Structure formats: structure tokens, C-alpha cells
Amino acid sequence: MRQPPRPQEDEDRGPGTASQLGEYAGFGLTIAGATALFAWLGTVLDGWLHTKPLFVLLGTFLGFAAGFYNMYSRLVPRGSKRPATGPDRDGTEGAESEPEVRM
């Protein structure tokens, strides 16, 4: 039996595409997991202290903030206001390019 031809791989895809996808999906799962965990802890505290929805709301916001901070701290290096990787608008690479001087 004859097999159909295999599709050619895109030239834009590199060996790091799958690992990058996994890394970025991990950021989303981290935010979702932290939000769910802190919301659950808020539910437990609300049941114990009879303060419904106070700690659920606080836990939800705190969990999202913790997950976002985790993502931000991994994507942006310390002491830099630019992303760690990727080209800027002018085509130069992120943190290695010289700052623009405006007067």
C-alpha cells in the first residue's frame, strides 16, 4: 500500500519551538494553579471564620498576583526594563542594545 507524502516542515520552526510552547504553557498553568490554590485557601478561611466571600476574593487576587509575579520574574531579568529575549521595534536584540537618548 502506498503512503501519502510527508508534509515538509516549516523553515520557521526550530528545535526549540516545542520547548518554548511547553515553557509558556507552564506559565499559564502556574497562574491558574496559584489562583485556584489561594481561592481554595480563602474558601477554607471563610468557612472557619464565617466571613464569606472576603477571603475567597483576597485569595483569588493574591494567587493571580503571585502567579503573574512568577511569570514576570522569569521573563524579565533583574535590573532590566526590557524583555530578556526577542527583537525590539528597530530590529535590534533586547537588553544588549544601547539605550536611546532623547533630548
N, C-alpha and C positions, 0 to 999 in steps of 0.2 A: 504494500500500500504506500502510496506516495504522500509525503508530509508537506504541508504548506511551508513556504519560505519564512524564515525567522525575520521579524522586523529588525531593522538596523537601529542601534542605539543612538540617541541624540548626541551630538558632539558637545552640547552644553552640559550634559550630565557628566559629573566626575565621580570618582570613587567615594567622595565624601558626602554625596547627596543623601544617601540613606542614613548615615550617621548624623548629619545635620537635622534631618527630619526627626529622628529619634530624640535629639537634644531639645529641639523646640517643642516637640510634643510633651517631653518631660516637664518643661516649664509650665505648660497648661495644666498638666496633671498635678504639679506641685501646688499651683494656685488653687485648683479645685479641692485637692486633698486638705490643704491648710484651712480653707474656708469651711469645708464640711466638718473637720475636726473641732475647730473653735466654735462653730454653731452648735454642735452636739454638746460640747462642754458648757456652753451658755444655756442650753436646754436643761442640762443636769442641775446647774446652779439655780436656774429659775424654779425648778421643781422643789429644790431643797429650801430656797429662801422665799418662795411664793412671790416672786417678782416678775411674773410673765410680762412681756416679751423683752424686758430690759437687757438681760444678759445674752439672749439669743441675738439681738441686734448688735450689741457690743462685740460678741464673739465673731459674728459674721464679718463685720468691718475689720476687726483685728486680724482675723485669719486671712482675709483678702490682702490686707496691707503687708502681712508677714510673707505671704507667697509672692507678692509683687516685689517686695524688697529683695527676696532671694533671687528672683529673676533679674532684677536690675543690677544687683551686685555681681552677678556672673557675666552679664553682658557688657557692662561699662567698667573699665578698670579704675582703680583708685586714683584720685588726683587728676582725672581726665573728664572733660565735659563733652567729649566726642565718643561715639561708639568705638569699640575695640577693633572691629574689622569692617571692611566694606569701603567702597569709594565714596568720596564726598561729591557734591554737586559739580565741582570743577574737574572731576575725574581723578584727583589725587587720592591716595590712601589716607584713612582716618587720622589717628593720633600722631603719625610720623610727619605729616605736612606742617609747614610753618604757619603760624597764625597770621591772619590778615590784619594789617594795620590801617585803621581808619582815622582820619583827622577831620 
